[in-house]
Amino acid sequence: MYFKKSIGILSVISISFFNTSFGQALDPNHTVGSIPANNYMYSVSDYSEGFYVTLEDFINKKTTKINPVERRTIVGLEKKLIHKNSIVDHVFLYTIADQTKLTGVFAVSLNGNLYVQQKNFRKYAVKGDKSEEGDNPNSYHRVLQAGKFLYLEAELANGWSKGLAYGSGGAIGGVIGSSMNRLKGIVFDINKKEFNVLKDCKDFNEFLTSYQVENVKCENKKIDIITVRENINKIIK
């Protein structure tokens, strides 16, 4: 009788172990804590309309309903209103009620688009990308593609180099500093909570290698944005 009871207990333990270990591993939506497993595929539609004030809110899809906002251009003094049907990748967001520029919000889901605030690219950058910055840290960039990660683009440059240019003084220094900005691809690995700026050929090939994709050849160590987009298309889904 004792032997039969022992066998029964062992069977229950074995079944329980199988369900908790292997069952979760086979579930594509299984999460470790609040972070999705590596095989999770992200989509812009995962994020309901609203504000995601912090990175943790974004990871946990916790929205905050605040005053409605509208998109405005980042160029010119007027900051013209952008028509709701226009697709624009780089915008300022203003609250409609008091026309105050929206700051301090990690991301915003608005009219089917997902925007991430620029200053987060640097704040949560991978090692080696902390010096990459743009001219409008409180602006927002639209997520262009989603799948294994989120893909965005932004006009960025090395902050140290820009600082030296601006430090030379006058209008010439300002022009030189602004002209250093270059459109670069940005990969947001939500699982790692990191933004990876694809700065140059070496940096991009390291990224491709991590996804077991054939490296690309570049001229003068630079990588053009078309090549970046083509390869992102191959990897992201």
Contacts in CASP RR format, 6 or more apart in sequence:
PFRMAT RR
TARGET T0000
AUTHOR 0000-0000-0000
METHOD contacts of the structure
MODEL  1
MYFKKSIGILSVISISFFNTSFGQALDPNHTVGSIPANNYMYSVSDYSEG
FYVTLEDFINKKTTKINPVERRTIVGLEKKLIHKNSIVDHVFLYTIADQT
KLTGVFAVSLNGNLYVQQKNFRKYAVKGDKSEEGDNPNSYHRVLQAGKFL
YLEAELANGWSKGLAYGSGGAIGGVIGSSMNRLKGIVFDINKKEFNVLKD
CKDFNEFLTSYQVENVKCENKKIDIITVRENINKIIK
24 30 0 8 1.000
28 37 0 8 1.000
28 39 0 8 1.000
28 40 0 8 1.000
28 41 0 8 1.000
29 36 0 8 1.000
29 40 0 8 1.000
30 36 0 8 1.000
30 37 0 8 1.000
31 37 0 8 1.000
31 40 0 8 1.000
34 56 0 8 1.000
34 59 0 8 1.000
34 60 0 8 1.000
35 59 0 8 1.000
35 190 0 8 1.000
35 191 0 8 1.000
35 193 0 8 1.000
36 42 0 8 1.000
36 190 0 8 1.000
36 191 0 8 1.000
37 191 0 8 1.000
38 191 0 8 1.000
40 191 0 8 1.000
41 146 0 8 1.000
41 147 0 8 1.000
41 148 0 8 1.000
41 237 0 8 1.000
42 146 0 8 1.000
42 147 0 8 1.000
42 148 0 8 1.000
42 149 0 8 1.000
42 150 0 8 1.000
42 190 0 8 1.000
43 146 0 8 1.000
43 147 0 8 1.000
44 109 0 8 1.000
44 112 0 8 1.000
44 113 0 8 1.000
44 114 0 8 1.000
44 143 0 8 1.000
44 146 0 8 1.000
45 112 0 8 1.000
46 61 0 8 1.000
47 58 0 8 1.000
47 61 0 8 1.000
47 63 0 8 1.000
47 107 0 8 1.000
47 109 0 8 1.000
47 114 0 8 1.000
48 61 0 8 1.000
48 63 0 8 1.000
48 109 0 8 1.000
49 63 0 8 1.000
49 109 0 8 1.000
49 110 0 8 1.000
49 111 0 8 1.000
49 112 0 8 1.000
50 63 0 8 1.000
50 64 0 8 1.000
50 65 0 8 1.000
50 66 0 8 1.000
50 108 0 8 1.000
50 109 0 8 1.000
50 110 0 8 1.000
51 63 0 8 1.000
51 64 0 8 1.000
51 65 0 8 1.000
51 66 0 8 1.000
51 105 0 8 1.000
51 107 0 8 1.000
51 108 0 8 1.000
52 58 0 8 1.000
52 61 0 8 1.000
52 62 0 8 1.000
52 63 0 8 1.000
52 64 0 8 1.000
52 105 0 8 1.000
52 106 0 8 1.000
52 107 0 8 1.000
52 108 0 8 1.000
52 109 0 8 1.000
53 64 0 8 1.000
53 104 0 8 1.000
53 105 0 8 1.000
53 106 0 8 1.000
54 106 0 8 1.000
55 106 0 8 1.000
55 120 0 8 1.000
55 124 0 8 1.000
55 193 0 8 1.000
56 62 0 8 1.000
57 63 0 8 1.000
57 64 0 8 1.000
57 106 0 8 1.000
58 106 0 8 1.000
58 107 0 8 1.000
58 190 0 8 1.000
59 190 0 8 1.000
59 193 0 8 1.000
63 109 0 8 1.000
66 95 0 8 1.000
67 95 0 8 1.000
67 96 0 8 1.000
67 97 0 8 1.000
67 98 0 8 1.000
68 95 0 8 1.000
68 96 0 8 1.000
68 97 0 8 1.000
69 93 0 8 1.000
69 94 0 8 1.000
69 95 0 8 1.000
69 96 0 8 1.000
69 102 0 8 1.000
69 108 0 8 1.000
69 110 0 8 1.000
70 81 0 8 1.000
70 82 0 8 1.000
70 93 0 8 1.000
70 94 0 8 1.000
70 96 0 8 1.000
71 81 0 8 1.000
71 82 0 8 1.000
71 84 0 8 1.000
71 88 0 8 1.000
71 91 0 8 1.000
71 92 0 8 1.000
71 93 0 8 1.000
71 110 0 8 1.000
72 79 0 8 1.000
72 80 0 8 1.000
72 81 0 8 1.000
72 82 0 8 1.000
72 91 0 8 1.000
72 92 0 8 1.000
72 93 0 8 1.000
72 94 0 8 1.000
73 79 0 8 1.000
73 80 0 8 1.000
73 82 0 8 1.000
73 88 0 8 1.000
73 91 0 8 1.000
73 92 0 8 1.000
74 90 0 8 1.000
74 91 0 8 1.000
74 92 0 8 1.000
74 136 0 8 1.000
74 139 0 8 1.000
79 92 0 8 1.000
79 94 0 8 1.000
82 88 0 8 1.000
82 91 0 8 1.000
84 111 0 8 1.000
87 113 0 8 1.000
87 142 0 8 1.000
88 142 0 8 1.000
89 141 0 8 1.000
89 142 0 8 1.000
89 144 0 8 1.000
89 153 0 8 1.000
90 136 0 8 1.000
90 139 0 8 1.000
90 140 0 8 1.000
90 141 0 8 1.000
90 142 0 8 1.000
90 154 0 8 1.000
90 155 0 8 1.000
91 115 0 8 1.000
91 139 0 8 1.000
91 140 0 8 1.000
91 142 0 8 1.000
92 101 0 8 1.000
92 102 0 8 1.000
92 136 0 8 1.000
92 138 0 8 1.000
92 139 0 8 1.000
92 140 0 8 1.000
93 101 0 8 1.000
93 102 0 8 1.000
93 108 0 8 1.000
93 110 0 8 1.000
93 115 0 8 1.000
93 140 0 8 1.000
94 100 0 8 1.000
94 101 0 8 1.000
94 102 0 8 1.000
95 102 0 8 1.000
101 138 0 8 1.000
102 108 0 8 1.000
102 138 0 8 1.000
102 140 0 8 1.000
103 117 0 8 1.000
103 138 0 8 1.000
104 117 0 8 1.000
104 138 0 8 1.000
105 117 0 8 1.000
106 116 0 8 1.000
106 117 0 8 1.000
106 120 0 8 1.000
107 114 0 8 1.000
107 115 0 8 1.000
107 116 0 8 1.000
107 117 0 8 1.000
107 140 0 8 1.000
108 114 0 8 1.000
108 115 0 8 1.000
108 140 0 8 1.000
109 115 0 8 1.000
113 142 0 8 1.000
113 143 0 8 1.000
114 142 0 8 1.000
114 143 0 8 1.000
114 146 0 8 1.000
114 150 0 8 1.000
115 140 0 8 1.000
115 141 0 8 1.000
115 142 0 8 1.000
115 143 0 8 1.000
116 140 0 8 1.000
116 141 0 8 1.000
116 143 0 8 1.000
116 150 0 8 1.000
116 152 0 8 1.000
116 188 0 8 1.000
117 137 0 8 1.000
117 138 0 8 1.000
117 139 0 8 1.000
117 140 0 8 1.000
118 134 0 8 1.000
118 136 0 8 1.000
118 137 0 8 1.000
118 138 0 8 1.000
118 139 0 8 1.000
118 140 0 8 1.000
118 141 0 8 1.000
118 154 0 8 1.000
119 137 0 8 1.000
119 138 0 8 1.000
120 195 0 8 1.000
121 129 0 8 1.000
121 132 0 8 1.000
121 133 0 8 1.000
121 154 0 8 1.000
121 156 0 8 1.000
121 186 0 8 1.000
121 195 0 8 1.000
121 197 0 8 1.000
122 129 0 8 1.000
122 130 0 8 1.000
122 131 0 8 1.000
122 132 0 8 1.000
122 133 0 8 1.000
122 137 0 8 1.000
122 195 0 8 1.000
124 193 0 8 1.000
124 194 0 8 1.000
124 195 0 8 1.000
125 132 0 8 1.000
125 194 0 8 1.000
125 195 0 8 1.000
125 196 0 8 1.000
125 197 0 8 1.000
126 194 0 8 1.000
126 195 0 8 1.000
126 196 0 8 1.000
126 197 0 8 1.000
129 195 0 8 1.000
129 196 0 8 1.000
129 197 0 8 1.000
129 199 0 8 1.000
131 158 0 8 1.000
131 159 0 8 1.000
131 160 0 8 1.000
132 156 0 8 1.000
132 157 0 8 1.000
132 158 0 8 1.000
132 159 0 8 1.000
132 184 0 8 1.000
132 197 0 8 1.000
132 199 0 8 1.000
133 156 0 8 1.000
133 157 0 8 1.000
133 159 0 8 1.000
133 162 0 8 1.000
134 154 0 8 1.000
134 155 0 8 1.000
134 156 0 8 1.000
134 157 0 8 1.000
134 181 0 8 1.000
135 155 0 8 1.000
135 178 0 8 1.000
135 181 0 8 1.000
141 152 0 8 1.000
141 153 0 8 1.000
141 154 0 8 1.000
141 186 0 8 1.000
142 152 0 8 1.000
143 150 0 8 1.000
143 151 0 8 1.000
143 152 0 8 1.000
143 188 0 8 1.000
144 151 0 8 1.000
144 152 0 8 1.000
144 153 0 8 1.000
145 151 0 8 1.000
145 232 0 8 1.000
145 233 0 8 1.000
145 236 0 8 1.000
146 236 0 8 1.000
147 236 0 8 1.000
147 237 0 8 1.000
148 235 0 8 1.000
148 236 0 8 1.000
148 237 0 8 1.000
149 187 0 8 1.000
149 188 0 8 1.000
149 189 0 8 1.000
149 190 0 8 1.000
149 236 0 8 1.000
150 187 0 8 1.000
150 188 0 8 1.000
150 190 0 8 1.000
151 185 0 8 1.000
151 186 0 8 1.000
151 187 0 8 1.000
151 188 0 8 1.000
151 232 0 8 1.000
151 236 0 8 1.000
152 185 0 8 1.000
152 186 0 8 1.000
152 188 0 8 1.000
153 183 0 8 1.000
153 184 0 8 1.000
153 185 0 8 1.000
153 186 0 8 1.000
153 225 0 8 1.000
154 183 0 8 1.000
154 184 0 8 1.000
154 185 0 8 1.000
154 186 0 8 1.000
155 181 0 8 1.000
155 182 0 8 1.000
155 183 0 8 1.000
155 184 0 8 1.000
156 181 0 8 1.000
156 182 0 8 1.000
156 184 0 8 1.000
156 197 0 8 1.000
157 177 0 8 1.000
157 180 0 8 1.000
157 181 0 8 1.000
157 182 0 8 1.000
158 180 0 8 1.000
161 177 0 8 1.000
161 180 0 8 1.000
162 177 0 8 1.000
162 180 0 8 1.000
163 177 0 8 1.000
165 173 0 8 1.000
165 174 0 8 1.000
165 176 0 8 1.000
165 177 0 8 1.000
165 180 0 8 1.000
166 173 0 8 1.000
166 174 0 8 1.000
166 177 0 8 1.000
167 173 0 8 1.000
168 176 0 8 1.000
183 225 0 8 1.000
184 197 0 8 1.000
184 198 0 8 1.000
184 199 0 8 1.000
184 225 0 8 1.000
184 228 0 8 1.000
185 197 0 8 1.000
185 198 0 8 1.000
185 225 0 8 1.000
185 228 0 8 1.000
185 232 0 8 1.000
186 195 0 8 1.000
186 196 0 8 1.000
186 197 0 8 1.000
186 198 0 8 1.000
187 195 0 8 1.000
187 196 0 8 1.000
187 198 0 8 1.000
187 207 0 8 1.000
187 232 0 8 1.000
188 194 0 8 1.000
188 195 0 8 1.000
188 196 0 8 1.000
189 195 0 8 1.000
189 196 0 8 1.000
196 207 0 8 1.000
197 203 0 8 1.000
198 204 0 8 1.000
198 207 0 8 1.000
198 223 0 8 1.000
198 228 0 8 1.000
200 218 0 8 1.000
200 221 0 8 1.000
200 222 0 8 1.000
200 223 0 8 1.000
201 216 0 8 1.000
201 218 0 8 1.000
201 221 0 8 1.000
201 222 0 8 1.000
201 223 0 8 1.000
202 221 0 8 1.000
203 223 0 8 1.000
204 216 0 8 1.000
204 218 0 8 1.000
204 223 0 8 1.000
204 227 0 8 1.000
204 228 0 8 1.000
204 231 0 8 1.000
205 215 0 8 1.000
205 216 0 8 1.000
208 214 0 8 1.000
208 215 0 8 1.000
208 216 0 8 1.000
208 231 0 8 1.000
208 235 0 8 1.000
209 215 0 8 1.000
211 235 0 8 1.000
213 231 0 8 1.000
213 234 0 8 1.000
213 235 0 8 1.000
216 223 0 8 1.000
216 227 0 8 1.000
216 231 0 8 1.000
218 227 0 8 1.000
END
